[in-house]
Amino acid sequence: MLSPEYLQKIGGDHDEQIYASGEQIIRQGDPGASMFFIIDGEVVVSLNALGEEQIQLRRLQSGDYFREMSLMTGEPR
């Protein structure tokens, strides 16, 4: 987990986005041109399985980050 100070330092020149509770941030298959740092709050990573309800894969909190691999490889999320 990264400290809030370090997150501000590495993300200082980038856009800050605020998402509402329950709002979807990314979708599977989206282009992988960015990564996200969680400054405050939490993010639930889930998957919609065919014929089933959403499956929660992971819960991320302040200081965590995600989608860095798609940024490096350029592959879809």
Backbone hydrogen bonds, N-H to C=O, Kabsch-Sander energy under -0.5 kcal/mol:
donor,donor_aa,acceptor,acceptor_aa,energy
2,L,63,G,-2.8
7,L,3,S,-2.4
8,Q,4,P,-2.1
9,K,5,E,-1.8
10,I,6,Y,-2.6
11,G,7,L,-1.8
12,G,8,Q,-0.5
12,G,9,K,-0.6
14,H,11,G,-1.9
17,Q,15,D,-0.5
23,E,20,A,-2.2
30,D,27,R,-2.1
33,A,31,P,-0.9
36,F,66,F,-2.6
38,I,64,D,-2.8
39,I,37,F,-0.8
43,V,60,L,-2.3
45,V,43,V,-0.5
45,V,58,R,-3.1
46,S,44,V,-0.6
47,L,55,I,-2.1
49,A,47,L,-0.9
49,A,53,E,-0.7
52,E,49,A,-2.2
55,I,47,L,-2.9
56,Q,54,Q,-0.5
57,L,45,V,-3.1
57,L,55,I,-0.5
58,R,45,V,-1.7
60,L,43,V,-3.4
62,S,41,G,-0.8
63,G,38,I,-3.3
64,D,61,Q,-2.6
66,F,36,F,-2.2
71,L,67,R,-1.1
72,M,68,E,-1.8
73,T,69,M,-2.6
74,G,70,S,-2.1
77,R,30,D,-2.7
